[in-house]
Amino acid sequence: MTAFFFSDIIIKVANAASVLESSGDTMLEKFLHMSALFDFYGPLLTDKQNRCLQMHLLEDFSLSEISAELGISRQAVYDMLKRSEQIMQQYEDKLGLAARSIQEKKELCAISDDLAKIGQDLHDDRLNGIIERISVLTSDSKEA
């Protein structure tokens, strides 16, 4: 089964978004940030919080659709989403796993690019093997 991780595409989107100058957080930046946090800290939430965020972030359900699915009010959905976001942000503030992962992926991509440039000149099979191993680590999807 192939799992899709938002944190794997954040680097690409963040690099594209950095071209555009913006003052403050955009909706896209907030969505990507919450998606990355959900990848890391979603399993630490309650089942109901996890399902609510999954419907909101991954399945693009509206508050009304989530409320109908979970049998709670729209206000309760809104409160649950906000509380879940706060909890995940607190985990990130203390542990920093999402930020560290994004930084590591950026660095691995830069190393891979540098090695690929060197590999074009040297035609070394060992170097090509290293490049391939790094590209597996920086791919957009992972096996779950």
Buried (B, 14 or more C-beta within 10 A) or exposed (E): EEEEBBBBBBBEBBEEBEEEEEEEEEEEBEBBBBBBBBBBBBEEBEEEBBBBBBBBBEEEBEBEBBBEBBEBEBEBBBEBBEEBBEBBBEBBEEEEBBBEBBEEBBEBBEBBEEBBEEBEEEEEEEBBEBBEEBBEEBEEEEEE
